[in-house]
Amino acid sequence: MLKYYPQFCQAAVFATVILIIIYFMKQNYSTKQGKVFVLLMLDCLVSSGLNILTLYTISFPERYPMWVNYLSNQVYLLLFNMMAVLFLYYVDVMTKRSRMKIPVRVAIIGILLVDCVLLFSSPVTHLTIYFNENLEYSHGPLMITLYLTAFLAISMAAGICAVSWKRFNRFQVFAVVGFVGGIFVSLIYQVTHPAYVITNLTCALMLFFLYSSFENPAYYTYNNTRCFNRRAFLLTIHKYKKRGSAYEIIAVKMADFDNLVSSFGQDNAYLISSKVADRLNERFNKRAYCISMNCFAIISDSLDQSEEYVERVRDCFTDAFRVDKETEVLKVAVDAVIKLIPITTQEIDGLEMEEILHSVMDSSSDDVFVAEDIEQLVEEVHRKRKISRIVGDAIKNGRFEVYYQPIYNIKEKRFTSAEALVRLQDEEFGYISPEEFIPIAERSGQIDAIGEIVFRKVCEFMRSSGCLELGVRYIEVNLSPVQCRRMEISETYYEVMKKYEIKPEWINLEITETAEMEPASVLRLTDIMNQMHNKGISFSIDDFGSGFAAIDYLVKLPVDLVKIDKGILWQAMEDPIAMVVLKNTIEMIKTIGRKIVVEGVETEEMANILIESGCDYLQGYLYSKPIPEEQYVDYLRKHHAVGQA
């Protein structure tokens, strides 16, 4: 009789027990994927334990009733093959490939049926395992089928992972390859060396790889705290949506967080944020989530616990937060802004809820939000999501148009430039204003594609329309600071200009103020502007006098033109004090050697005041609204022939 070595199974039991202890000691976020992983661990533990028992019973079959010998071995083999099936199911749940859902379930059911029929009929058929006349444990002619079904399940899992590899990071890819490769090698070794039962130990070790790669609690917790993070929040909201149950969110924001950053530095503010997360987690256990550095949420299943939860949140901020530094101990008092968001019947997904959360926290309304407020916010969020899809479709199918608004050159008394403005029409929504879809595109990352489309269209227009022969010196193209997250944007634009033979001096990039500018973003923007400016492209600051377009940036950035916001002009026409501000602003900008464009010019009176004040260019409906390419060329022909507006 063959002598078996149970030491490998004993090691498998020991390793699996350690993994289970580690798993449940950590605070784990409950997911379907995690539940399947727990089943994998338990299956590995039980099958390894049963394997030890089986190795003993088949070594001394005469000591036990035959049904015990058969049953222990049958259940072990079934549970062992079950690990391959559970791994296939784990991969299916993890990758969420809808096309594979039915094939995976058919394969799982088919494999289990085949294994059960072969194993539990074996005492009669002797197809897989049996004990011969001498009570020796033997393999039947179809024993190889059990190995093949395990191979099939793992191969399907490997195939799904292969087509989904872009969803994984390098370590996750390594873990999957290691798991699949390790199981294959151990199965082959097991077939050729049946005495060395190493497959359970291999599975146990490979589960450590899966745990560290896919089930690590750090994926669902914030900055080494035990508080759940944004990823966990989005998944939780998805669960509530799927169940259709009511719940309430207690939104918490650290007041004056920008002051904390400026007073104590970014790193210390980050530490304070972590302290807040830890304290909220202590009070609310697995109901607290950190959405961003200064925004938190507590989710309650009951709408009747509002007062209790608010008091518990306030209690969290009663004592100062201690931050230990190398040379000192900081005690920082933090105030909290608390909002209640009851969700009753709305079907809101995680991303929509996050949008609502930030809208509520930025509002100045009362703490308690009533259902009507939420419904309005939900409608706004749904509209934004729809517009984002429309923008994506327009990018894919080239449905953006570029309009041009002529800019009047005061000195030359003709139109020597224009601003290129993107336009979007939709069958359902009609005309969608750039003021609405550009911020949405900035947040979704679609702004890069839109910017490149507009720039390409402008270059193509300048080369083919004959506008240069009609007196146009340059075209202004909007450039969002968000686009400048990518340092390669300058090379991208140069390649486009090279393709259409556009000289750098024919382009002016207008820096818009639709995005908040952090110090790191300003430095990156400055580097990109210097690169492009050194090669001949000019720059202008849009909406000077509002938003980020302040004097500080006028000094720091390589700007040639300053576009004064139309709101300043319109206010100046109504208020004498505002007029003094406008004229002094113009004088200041001229003194530092920058050209001036004023937007929103709608009357001759406005134009005359600006001309007398020393402005260089005028733009507005007095001359023309933004018009399509062909109309713009006709407009140029008309006024070029006249020689003046």
C-alpha positions as CSV (number, residue, x, y, z in Angstrom):
1,M,0.0,0.0,0.0
2,L,1.2,3.5,-0.9
3,K,2.6,5.5,2.1
4,Y,1.2,9.1,2.3
5,Y,2.8,12.1,3.9
6,P,0.2,14.1,5.9
7,Q,2.7,16.8,7.0
8,F,1.8,19.0,4.0
9,C,-1.9,18.9,5.0
10,Q,-1.1,19.7,8.6
11,A,0.9,22.7,7.4
12,A,-2.1,23.8,5.2
13,V,-4.4,23.7,8.2
14,F,-1.9,25.8,10.2
15,A,-1.4,28.4,7.4
16,T,-5.2,28.6,6.8
17,V,-6.0,29.1,10.5
18,I,-3.4,32.0,10.6
19,L,-5.0,33.6,7.5
20,I,-8.5,33.4,9.0
21,I,-7.3,34.9,12.2
22,I,-5.6,37.8,10.4
23,Y,-8.7,38.3,8.2
24,F,-11.1,38.6,11.1
25,M,-8.7,40.6,13.3
26,K,-8.6,43.4,10.8
27,Q,-11.6,45.6,10.2
28,N,-12.9,44.3,6.9
29,Y,-15.5,46.0,4.7
30,S,-18.3,43.5,3.8
31,T,-18.5,42.8,0.1
32,K,-19.8,39.9,-2.0
33,Q,-16.2,39.3,-3.1
34,G,-15.1,39.2,0.5
35,K,-17.8,36.7,1.4
36,V,-16.7,34.4,-1.4
37,F,-13.1,34.7,-0.1
38,V,-14.2,33.6,3.3
39,L,-15.8,30.6,1.7
40,L,-12.5,29.9,0.0
41,M,-10.6,30.0,3.3
42,L,-13.1,27.8,5.1
43,D,-13.1,25.3,2.2
44,C,-9.3,25.2,2.3
45,L,-9.4,24.6,6.1
46,V,-12.1,21.9,6.1
47,S,-10.7,20.1,3.0
48,S,-7.2,20.1,4.5
49,G,-8.5,18.7,7.8
50,L,-10.5,16.1,6.0
51,N,-7.5,15.2,3.9
52,I,-5.6,14.4,7.1
53,L,-8.5,12.2,8.2
54,T,-8.7,10.6,4.8
55,L,-5.0,9.8,4.7
56,Y,-5.4,8.0,8.0
57,T,-8.5,6.0,7.0
58,I,-7.2,4.9,3.7
59,S,-4.0,3.8,5.4
60,F,-5.9,1.7,7.9
61,P,-9.2,0.9,6.2
62,E,-9.8,-2.2,8.3
63,R,-10.3,-0.1,11.4
64,Y,-13.4,1.7,10.2
65,P,-16.7,0.8,8.5
66,M,-16.4,1.0,4.7
67,W,-19.0,3.7,4.5
68,V,-16.7,5.9,6.7
69,N,-13.7,5.2,4.4
70,Y,-15.7,6.1,1.3
71,L,-17.5,9.2,2.8
72,S,-14.5,10.9,4.2
73,N,-12.6,10.5,0.9
74,Q,-15.6,11.5,-1.2
75,V,-16.3,14.7,0.8
76,Y,-12.6,15.6,0.8
77,L,-12.3,15.3,-2.9
78,L,-15.5,17.2,-3.5
79,L,-14.4,20.0,-1.2
80,F,-11.0,20.1,-2.8
81,N,-12.5,20.5,-6.3
82,M,-14.8,23.1,-4.8
83,M,-11.9,25.4,-4.2
84,A,-11.4,25.6,-8.0
85,V,-15.1,26.3,-8.4
86,L,-15.1,28.9,-5.7
87,F,-12.0,30.6,-7.2
88,L,-13.9,30.8,-10.6
89,Y,-16.8,32.3,-8.8
90,Y,-14.5,34.7,-6.9
91,V,-13.0,35.9,-10.2
92,D,-16.4,36.3,-11.7
93,V,-17.7,38.4,-8.8
94,M,-14.4,40.4,-8.7
95,T,-14.3,41.3,-12.5
96,K,-18.1,41.8,-12.9
97,R,-18.1,40.8,-16.6
98,S,-21.8,40.6,-17.4
99,R,-21.2,38.5,-20.5
100,M,-19.5,35.8,-18.5
101,K,-22.2,35.6,-15.8
102,I,-24.3,32.8,-17.4
103,P,-21.3,30.8,-18.8
104,V,-19.7,30.9,-15.3
105,R,-22.8,29.7,-13.6
106,V,-23.4,26.9,-16.2
107,A,-19.8,25.8,-15.7
108,I,-20.0,25.8,-11.9
109,I,-23.3,23.8,-11.9
110,G,-21.9,21.4,-14.5
111,I,-18.6,20.8,-12.7
112,L,-20.4,20.2,-9.4
113,L,-22.9,17.8,-10.9
114,V,-20.1,15.8,-12.7
115,D,-18.0,15.6,-9.5
116,C,-20.9,14.6,-7.3
117,V,-22.1,11.9,-9.7
118,L,-18.6,10.4,-10.2
119,L,-17.7,10.5,-6.5
120,F,-20.9,9.3,-4.9
121,S,-21.6,6.6,-7.4
122,S,-18.0,5.3,-7.0
123,P,-18.7,2.7,-4.3
124,V,-20.8,0.9,-6.9
125,T,-19.2,1.9,-10.2
126,H,-15.5,2.2,-9.1
127,L,-15.1,5.0,-11.6
128,T,-13.1,7.3,-9.4
129,I,-12.1,5.8,-6.1
130,Y,-12.7,2.4,-4.5
131,F,-11.2,-0.2,-2.1
132,N,-10.3,-3.5,-3.7
133,E,-10.6,-7.0,-2.3
134,N,-7.5,-6.4,-0.2
135,L,-9.0,-3.1,1.2
136,E,-6.3,-1.2,-0.8
137,Y,-7.3,2.4,-1.8
138,S,-7.4,2.6,-5.6
139,H,-8.2,5.1,-8.3
140,G,-10.7,4.2,-11.0
141,P,-10.5,4.9,-14.8
142,L,-12.3,8.3,-14.5
143,M,-10.3,9.6,-11.5
144,I,-8.5,11.9,-14.0
145,T,-11.9,13.6,-14.7
146,L,-11.8,15.1,-11.2
147,Y,-8.5,16.8,-12.0
148,L,-9.8,17.9,-15.4
149,T,-12.9,19.6,-13.9
150,A,-10.6,21.4,-11.5
151,F,-8.4,22.4,-14.5
152,L,-11.4,23.6,-16.4
153,A,-12.6,25.9,-13.5
154,I,-9.2,27.4,-13.0
155,S,-8.6,27.8,-16.7
156,M,-11.9,29.7,-17.1
157,A,-10.9,31.9,-14.1
158,A,-7.5,32.5,-15.7
159,G,-9.2,33.5,-19.0
160,I,-11.6,35.9,-17.4
161,C,-8.6,37.5,-15.5
162,A,-6.6,37.7,-18.8
163,V,-9.3,39.7,-20.6
164,S,-9.8,41.9,-17.5
165,W,-6.1,42.5,-16.7
166,K,-6.4,46.3,-17.2
167,R,-8.5,46.4,-14.0
168,F,-5.7,45.0,-11.9
169,N,-2.5,46.6,-10.7
170,R,0.8,44.8,-11.1
171,F,0.7,43.1,-7.7
172,Q,-2.8,41.9,-8.3
173,V,-1.8,40.5,-11.7
174,F,1.2,38.8,-10.0
175,A,-1.2,37.3,-7.3
176,V,-3.6,35.9,-9.9
177,V,-0.8,34.4,-12.1
178,G,0.8,33.0,-8.9
179,F,-2.4,31.4,-7.7
180,V,-3.3,29.9,-11.1
181,G,0.3,28.8,-11.8
182,G,0.8,27.4,-8.3
183,I,-2.4,25.3,-8.5
184,F,-1.6,24.0,-11.9
185,V,1.9,23.0,-10.9
186,S,0.7,21.4,-7.7
187,L,-2.1,19.4,-9.5
188,I,0.4,18.1,-12.0
189,Y,2.8,17.1,-9.2
190,Q,-0.1,15.5,-7.3
191,V,-1.0,13.3,-10.3
192,T,2.6,12.2,-10.8
193,H,3.5,11.9,-7.1
194,P,0.3,10.9,-5.2
195,A,2.1,10.2,-1.9
196,Y,3.0,13.9,-1.5
197,V,-0.3,15.7,-0.9
198,I,0.9,19.3,-1.5
199,T,-2.1,20.8,-3.2
200,N,-3.9,21.9,0.0
201,L,-0.8,23.6,1.2
202,T,-0.3,25.3,-2.2
203,C,-3.9,26.6,-2.0
204,A,-3.4,27.9,1.5
205,L,-0.2,29.8,0.5
206,M,-1.9,31.2,-2.6
207,L,-4.8,32.5,-0.6
208,F,-2.3,34.7,1.2
209,F,-1.5,36.3,-2.2
210,L,-5.2,36.9,-2.9
211,Y,-5.7,38.3,0.5
212,S,-2.9,40.8,0.3
213,S,-3.8,41.8,-3.3
214,F,-7.6,41.9,-3.2
215,E,-8.9,41.6,0.4
216,N,-6.4,43.9,2.1
217,P,-8.5,46.1,4.5
218,A,-6.3,49.1,3.4
219,Y,-8.3,49.1,0.2
220,Y,-11.4,50.1,2.2
221,T,-10.0,52.2,5.0
222,Y,-8.7,55.7,5.2
223,N,-5.0,56.6,5.7
224,N,-4.0,53.7,8.1
225,T,-7.1,54.4,10.2
226,R,-10.0,51.9,10.9
227,C,-12.5,54.3,9.3
228,F,-13.9,53.2,6.0
229,N,-12.9,55.3,2.9
230,R,-14.6,56.7,-0.2
231,R,-14.5,53.3,-2.0
232,A,-16.4,51.7,0.8
233,F,-18.9,54.6,0.9
234,L,-19.7,54.2,-2.8
235,L,-20.2,50.4,-2.4
236,T,-22.4,50.9,0.6
237,I,-24.7,53.4,-1.2
238,H,-24.9,50.9,-4.1
239,K,-26.1,48.2,-1.6
240,Y,-28.8,50.6,-0.3
241,K,-29.9,51.4,-3.9
242,K,-30.1,47.7,-4.7
243,R,-32.2,47.0,-1.6
244,G,-34.4,50.1,-2.2
245,S,-34.4,50.8,1.6
246,A,-34.5,54.2,3.2
247,Y,-31.5,55.5,5.1
248,E,-30.0,58.8,6.4
249,I,-26.6,60.3,6.0
250,I,-25.1,62.5,8.7
251,A,-22.6,64.6,6.7
252,V,-19.6,66.0,8.6
253,K,-17.2,68.6,7.3
254,M,-14.2,70.0,9.1
255,A,-14.8,73.8,9.2
256,D,-12.0,76.1,8.0
257,F,-9.9,73.2,6.7
258,D,-8.0,75.6,4.4
259,N,-7.0,77.6,7.5
260,L,-5.7,74.3,9.1
261,V,-3.6,73.7,6.0
262,S,-2.2,77.2,5.9
263,S,-1.6,77.3,9.7
264,F,-0.1,73.8,10.3
265,G,0.9,72.6,6.8
266,Q,-0.5,70.0,4.5
267,D,1.1,67.0,6.3
268,N,-0.2,68.1,9.7
269,A,-3.7,68.8,8.3
270,Y,-3.6,65.2,6.9
271,L,-2.8,63.9,10.4
272,I,-5.6,65.9,11.9
273,S,-8.0,64.5,9.3
274,S,-6.8,60.9,10.3
275,K,-7.4,61.7,14.0
276,V,-11.0,62.9,13.1
277,A,-11.6,59.7,11.1
278,D,-10.4,57.5,14.0
279,R,-12.5,59.3,16.5
280,L,-15.6,59.1,14.4
281,N,-15.0,55.4,13.8
282,E,-14.7,54.8,17.6
283,R,-18.2,56.5,18.1
284,F,-19.9,54.9,15.1
285,N,-17.9,51.7,14.4
286,K,-18.6,50.5,10.9
287,R,-21.0,53.3,10.0
288,A,-18.3,56.0,9.6
289,Y,-16.8,56.9,6.2
290,C,-14.1,59.4,5.1
291,I,-15.1,60.7,1.7
292,S,-12.3,63.2,1.3
293,M,-9.6,64.8,3.5
294,N,-12.1,67.1,5.3
295,C,-15.5,65.4,4.6
296,F,-17.0,62.5,6.4
297,A,-20.3,60.6,6.5
298,I,-22.1,58.4,8.9
299,I,-24.9,56.2,7.5
300,S,-27.9,55.3,9.6
301,D,-30.5,52.7,8.7
302,S,-33.1,54.6,10.8
303,L,-34.5,58.1,10.2
304,D,-35.3,58.4,13.9
305,Q,-31.8,58.5,15.2
306,S,-30.9,62.0,13.9
307,E,-30.7,63.8,17.2
308,E,-28.7,61.0,18.8
309,Y,-26.2,60.8,15.9
310,V,-25.8,64.6,15.7
311,E,-25.0,64.7,19.5
312,R,-22.5,61.9,19.1
313,V,-20.8,63.8,16.2
314,R,-20.6,67.0,18.2
315,D,-19.1,65.0,21.1
316,C,-16.3,63.9,18.7
317,F,-15.3,67.5,18.2
318,T,-15.5,68.6,21.9
319,D,-11.9,67.8,22.7
320,A,-8.9,69.0,20.7
321,F,-7.0,66.6,18.4
322,R,-3.5,65.8,19.5
323,V,-0.8,65.5,16.8
324,D,2.6,64.3,18.0
325,K,5.6,65.9,16.2
326,E,9.3,65.2,16.6
327,T,9.9,68.4,18.6
328,E,6.4,69.3,19.9
329,V,2.9,68.2,20.5
330,L,0.1,70.0,18.7
331,K,-3.4,70.3,20.2
332,V,-5.8,71.5,17.5
333,A,-9.4,72.4,18.1
334,V,-11.6,71.6,15.1
335,D,-15.2,72.8,14.5
336,A,-17.6,70.6,12.5
337,V,-20.3,71.5,10.0
338,I,-23.1,68.9,10.3
339,K,-25.8,68.2,7.7
340,L,-28.6,65.6,7.7
341,I,-29.5,64.0,4.4
342,P,-32.5,61.8,4.6
343,I,-32.9,59.4,1.6
344,T,-36.3,57.8,1.4
345,T,-37.4,56.6,-2.1
346,Q,-34.7,57.9,-4.4
347,E,-32.6,55.4,-6.3
348,I,-29.2,57.0,-6.0
349,D,-25.9,55.4,-6.8
350,G,-22.7,56.1,-5.0
351,L,-21.3,58.7,-7.3
352,E,-24.6,60.6,-7.4
353,M,-24.7,60.5,-3.6
354,E,-21.2,61.8,-3.4
355,E,-22.2,64.7,-5.6
356,I,-25.2,65.4,-3.4
357,L,-23.0,65.2,-0.3
358,H,-20.6,67.9,-1.6
359,S,-23.5,70.1,-2.8
360,V,-25.1,69.9,0.6
361,M,-21.9,70.6,2.5
362,D,-21.2,73.6,0.3
363,S,-24.6,75.1,0.8
364,S,-25.5,77.6,3.4
365,S,-28.9,76.2,4.3
366,D,-30.1,74.8,7.6
367,D,-28.6,71.6,9.1
368,V,-31.6,69.5,8.3
369,F,-32.3,68.8,4.7
370,V,-35.9,68.0,3.9
371,A,-37.0,65.6,1.2
372,E,-37.8,68.4,-1.4
373,D,-34.3,69.7,-1.2
374,I,-32.9,66.2,-1.8
375,E,-35.2,65.6,-4.7
376,Q,-34.0,68.8,-6.4
377,L,-30.4,67.8,-5.8
378,V,-31.1,64.4,-7.2
379,E,-32.6,65.9,-10.4
380,E,-29.5,68.1,-10.7
381,V,-27.2,65.2,-10.3
382,H,-29.1,63.1,-12.8
383,R,-28.9,65.9,-15.3
384,K,-25.1,66.2,-14.8
385,R,-24.7,62.4,-15.3
386,K,-26.8,62.6,-18.5
387,I,-24.8,65.6,-19.7
388,S,-21.6,63.7,-19.0
389,R,-22.8,60.8,-21.2
390,I,-23.8,63.3,-23.9
391,V,-20.3,64.8,-23.8
392,G,-18.8,61.4,-24.0
393,D,-20.9,60.6,-27.1
394,A,-20.0,63.9,-28.6
395,I,-16.3,63.2,-28.1
396,K,-16.7,59.8,-29.7
397,N,-18.8,60.9,-32.7
398,G,-17.3,64.4,-33.3
399,R,-20.4,66.4,-32.5
400,F,-18.7,69.4,-31.0
401,E,-18.8,72.7,-33.1
402,V,-16.5,75.7,-32.8
403,Y,-18.0,79.2,-33.0
404,Y,-15.9,82.3,-33.3
405,Q,-16.5,85.7,-31.6
406,P,-14.6,88.6,-33.4
407,I,-12.3,90.8,-31.3
408,Y,-12.0,94.4,-32.4
409,N,-8.5,95.9,-32.5
410,I,-8.9,99.5,-31.4
411,K,-5.6,100.8,-32.8
412,E,-6.0,99.3,-36.2
413,K,-9.8,99.7,-36.3
414,R,-10.5,96.2,-37.6
415,F,-10.9,92.7,-36.4
416,T,-7.5,91.0,-36.0
417,S,-8.4,88.1,-33.7
418,A,-11.3,86.0,-32.4
419,E,-12.1,83.7,-29.5
420,A,-12.9,80.1,-30.4
421,L,-15.9,78.9,-28.3
422,V,-17.0,75.3,-28.2
423,R,-20.7,74.5,-28.7
424,L,-22.8,71.4,-28.1
425,Q,-26.3,70.5,-29.4
426,D,-28.3,67.5,-28.3
427,E,-31.6,66.1,-29.5
428,E,-33.0,65.8,-26.0
429,F,-31.4,68.7,-24.2
430,G,-31.1,71.1,-27.1
431,Y,-28.3,73.7,-26.7
432,I,-26.1,72.9,-23.7
433,S,-24.1,75.9,-22.5
434,P,-20.4,75.5,-22.0
435,E,-20.8,77.0,-18.6
436,E,-22.7,73.8,-17.7
437,F,-20.9,71.1,-19.5
438,I,-17.3,72.3,-19.2
439,P,-17.2,72.0,-15.3
440,I,-18.8,68.5,-15.7
441,A,-16.1,67.6,-18.2
442,E,-13.4,68.9,-15.9
443,R,-14.5,66.7,-13.0
444,S,-15.0,63.6,-15.2
445,G,-11.7,64.0,-17.1
446,Q,-13.4,64.6,-20.4
447,I,-11.9,68.1,-20.7
448,D,-8.7,66.8,-22.2
449,A,-10.4,65.3,-25.2
450,I,-12.7,68.4,-25.7
451,G,-9.7,70.7,-25.5
452,E,-7.8,68.7,-28.1
453,I,-10.8,68.5,-30.4
454,V,-11.3,72.3,-30.3
455,F,-7.6,73.0,-30.8
456,R,-7.5,70.7,-33.8
457,K,-10.6,72.2,-35.3
458,V,-9.2,75.7,-34.8
459,C,-5.9,74.8,-36.5
460,E,-7.7,73.2,-39.4
461,F,-9.9,76.2,-39.8
462,M,-7.0,78.7,-39.8
463,R,-5.2,76.7,-42.5
464,S,-8.2,76.1,-44.8
465,S,-10.5,79.1,-44.3
466,G,-8.4,82.0,-45.6
467,C,-9.0,84.0,-42.4
468,L,-5.2,84.9,-42.2
469,E,-5.5,86.6,-45.5
470,L,-8.5,88.6,-44.1
471,G,-6.4,90.2,-41.4
472,V,-6.6,87.7,-38.5
473,R,-3.4,87.6,-36.5
474,Y,-4.3,84.9,-34.0
475,I,-7.2,82.9,-32.5
476,E,-7.8,82.6,-28.8
477,V,-8.4,79.0,-27.6
478,N,-9.5,78.3,-24.1
479,L,-7.2,76.2,-22.0
480,S,-8.5,74.9,-18.7
481,P,-6.0,74.5,-15.8
482,V,-7.3,71.0,-15.4
483,Q,-5.9,70.1,-18.9
484,C,-2.5,71.1,-17.5
485,R,-2.4,68.1,-15.2
486,R,-0.7,66.4,-18.1
487,M,2.8,67.9,-18.9
488,E,2.7,66.3,-22.3
489,I,-0.1,68.7,-23.4
490,S,2.4,71.1,-24.9
491,E,3.8,68.3,-27.1
492,T,0.3,67.3,-28.2
493,Y,-0.5,70.8,-29.2
494,Y,2.8,71.2,-31.1
495,E,2.1,68.0,-33.1
496,V,-1.3,69.4,-34.1
497,M,0.2,72.7,-35.2
498,K,2.9,70.9,-37.1
499,K,0.4,68.8,-38.9
500,Y,-1.6,71.9,-40.1
501,E,1.5,74.1,-40.5
502,I,0.3,76.6,-37.9
503,K,2.8,79.1,-36.6
504,P,2.9,79.5,-32.8
505,E,2.3,83.2,-33.0
506,W,-1.1,82.5,-34.6
507,I,-2.3,80.9,-31.4
508,N,-3.3,82.5,-28.1
509,L,-4.2,80.2,-25.2
510,E,-6.7,81.7,-22.9
511,I,-6.4,80.4,-19.3
512,T,-9.9,79.9,-18.0
513,E,-10.8,80.2,-14.3
514,T,-13.3,77.3,-14.0
515,A,-11.1,75.1,-11.8
516,E,-9.7,75.8,-8.3
517,M,-6.0,76.2,-8.4
518,E,-3.9,74.6,-5.7
519,P,-0.2,75.6,-5.3
520,A,1.1,72.4,-7.0
521,S,-1.3,73.0,-9.9
522,V,-0.1,76.6,-10.3
523,L,3.5,75.4,-10.5
524,R,2.6,72.8,-13.1
525,L,0.6,75.4,-15.1
526,T,3.5,77.8,-14.9
527,D,6.0,75.2,-16.3
528,I,3.7,74.3,-19.2
529,M,3.0,78.0,-20.0
530,N,6.8,78.8,-20.0
531,Q,7.5,75.9,-22.3
532,M,4.9,77.0,-24.8
533,H,5.6,80.7,-24.4
534,N,9.3,80.2,-25.1
535,K,8.3,78.7,-28.5
536,G,6.1,81.6,-29.5
537,I,2.6,80.9,-28.2
538,S,1.0,83.8,-26.4
539,F,-1.2,83.5,-23.3
540,S,-4.1,85.5,-21.9
541,I,-5.9,85.4,-18.5
542,D,-9.7,85.1,-18.8
543,D,-12.1,86.9,-16.5
544,F,-9.5,89.1,-14.7
545,G,-10.9,90.4,-11.5
546,S,-12.8,87.3,-10.5
547,G,-11.9,83.8,-9.4
548,F,-8.3,82.7,-9.6
549,A,-7.4,85.4,-12.2
550,A,-6.0,87.7,-9.5
551,I,-3.0,90.0,-9.5
552,D,-0.8,87.3,-7.9
553,Y,-1.2,85.1,-11.0
554,L,-0.8,88.1,-13.3
555,V,2.7,88.5,-11.8
556,K,3.7,84.8,-11.7
557,L,2.4,83.6,-15.1
558,P,3.9,84.5,-18.5
559,V,0.8,86.4,-19.7
560,D,0.6,88.7,-22.8
561,L,-3.1,89.6,-22.7
562,V,-5.5,90.3,-19.8
563,K,-9.2,89.8,-20.4
564,I,-11.2,91.9,-18.0
565,D,-14.4,90.2,-16.8
566,K,-17.6,91.5,-18.3
567,G,-19.2,91.7,-14.9
568,I,-16.7,94.5,-13.9
569,L,-17.6,96.5,-17.0
570,W,-21.4,96.1,-16.5
571,Q,-21.1,97.1,-12.8
572,A,-19.0,100.1,-13.8
573,M,-21.8,101.3,-16.1
574,E,-24.1,101.4,-13.1
575,D,-21.8,102.4,-10.2
576,P,-19.4,105.4,-10.3
577,I,-17.1,103.7,-7.7
578,A,-16.9,100.6,-9.8
579,M,-16.0,102.8,-12.8
580,V,-13.1,104.2,-10.8
581,V,-12.0,100.6,-10.0
582,L,-12.3,99.6,-13.7
583,K,-10.2,102.6,-15.0
584,N,-7.5,102.1,-12.3
585,T,-7.4,98.4,-13.2
586,I,-6.9,99.2,-16.8
587,E,-4.1,101.7,-15.9
588,M,-2.4,99.2,-13.7
589,I,-2.4,96.5,-16.3
590,K,-1.1,98.9,-19.0
591,T,1.7,100.0,-16.6
592,I,3.1,96.5,-16.3
593,G,3.1,96.1,-20.1
594,R,0.2,93.8,-20.8
595,K,-2.4,94.2,-23.5
596,I,-6.0,94.5,-22.5
597,V,-9.2,92.9,-23.9
598,V,-12.5,93.8,-22.3
599,E,-15.4,91.4,-22.7
600,G,-19.1,92.1,-22.7
601,V,-19.1,95.3,-24.8
602,E,-22.7,95.8,-25.8
603,T,-23.1,99.6,-26.4
604,E,-21.3,102.4,-28.1
605,E,-21.1,104.1,-24.7
606,M,-19.2,101.2,-23.3
607,A,-16.8,101.1,-26.3
608,N,-16.1,104.8,-26.1
609,I,-15.3,104.7,-22.4
610,L,-12.9,101.8,-22.9
611,I,-11.2,103.3,-25.9
612,E,-10.6,106.5,-23.9
613,S,-9.2,104.5,-21.0
614,G,-6.5,103.0,-23.2
615,C,-7.8,99.4,-23.8
616,D,-6.3,97.5,-26.8
617,Y,-9.2,95.2,-27.8
618,L,-12.9,95.0,-27.4
619,Q,-15.2,91.9,-27.5
620,G,-18.9,91.7,-27.2
621,Y,-22.3,91.7,-28.8
622,L,-21.8,95.3,-30.0
623,Y,-19.7,93.8,-32.7
624,S,-20.9,90.2,-33.0
625,K,-22.1,87.2,-31.0
626,P,-20.2,84.0,-31.4
627,I,-20.9,82.7,-34.9
628,P,-20.2,79.5,-36.9
629,E,-17.1,79.2,-39.2
630,E,-18.7,80.2,-42.5
631,Q,-20.5,83.2,-41.0
632,Y,-17.3,84.3,-39.3
633,V,-15.4,84.2,-42.6
634,D,-18.2,86.2,-44.3
635,Y,-18.0,88.7,-41.4
636,L,-14.3,89.1,-41.9
637,R,-14.7,89.6,-45.6
638,K,-17.3,92.3,-45.1
639,H,-15.3,94.3,-42.5
640,H,-11.9,93.7,-44.1
641,A,-13.3,95.3,-47.3
642,V,-14.6,98.2,-45.3
643,G,-11.4,98.6,-43.3
644,Q,-13.2,99.2,-40.0
645,A,-16.3,98.2,-38.0
